[in-house]
Amino acid sequence: MAVTRLKRKNRRNKVVAKQKVQFLKLGTNLEAGSRSKMPKNSQVAKNNEIINELESKINKQ
């Protein structure tokens, strides 16, 4: 009985590990295209521009 339980656990671990790898691959692979590009008028883009301007002013001093 211990052998079959161990086999079942190993098989489950293998499946779970494969699913985790697949999930991480899907989460990190951003394809270049219209959906992954940031719109020019988005708030994040505006904030990044302001931060870059402030950093450049600090670095000049």
C-alpha positions in Angstrom: 0.0 0.0 0.0 2.9 2.4 0.8 4.3 1.9 -2.7 1.1 2.8 -4.5 0.6 5.9 -2.3 4.2 7.0 -3.1 3.6 6.5 -6.8 0.5 8.6 -6.7 2.2 11.3 -4.8 5.1 11.4 -7.2 2.8 11.6 -10.2 0.8 14.4 -8.5 4.1 16.3 -7.8 5.1 15.9 -11.4 1.8 17.2 -12.7 1.8 20.2 -10.3 5.4 21.1 -11.2 4.5 21.0 -14.9 1.5 23.3 -14.3 3.6 25.8 -12.4 6.2 26.0 -15.1 3.5 26.5 -17.7 1.8 29.2 -15.6 5.1 31.0 -15.2 5.9 30.8 -18.9 2.5 32.2 -19.8 2.9 35.0 -17.3 6.3 36.2 -18.4 6.1 35.9 -22.2 4.7 39.2 -23.4 4.4 39.3 -27.2 5.2 42.4 -29.0 1.9 43.8 -30.3 -0.8 46.4 -29.8 -2.1 44.8 -26.6 1.3 44.8 -24.8 2.2 48.4 -25.8 1.4 51.2 -23.4 -0.8 54.0 -24.7 0.9 57.4 -25.0 -1.8 59.1 -23.0 -1.9 56.6 -20.1 -1.2 57.8 -16.6 1.7 55.4 -16.1 3.4 56.9 -19.2 2.9 60.4 -17.9 4.2 59.5 -14.5 7.3 57.9 -16.0 8.0 61.1 -18.1 7.8 63.3 -15.0 10.0 60.9 -13.0 12.6 60.9 -15.8 12.6 64.7 -16.0 13.1 65.0 -12.2 15.9 62.4 -12.2 17.7 64.3 -15.0 17.4 67.6 -13.1 18.8 65.9 -10.0 21.7 64.4 -12.0 22.6 67.7 -13.6 23.0 69.4 -10.2 
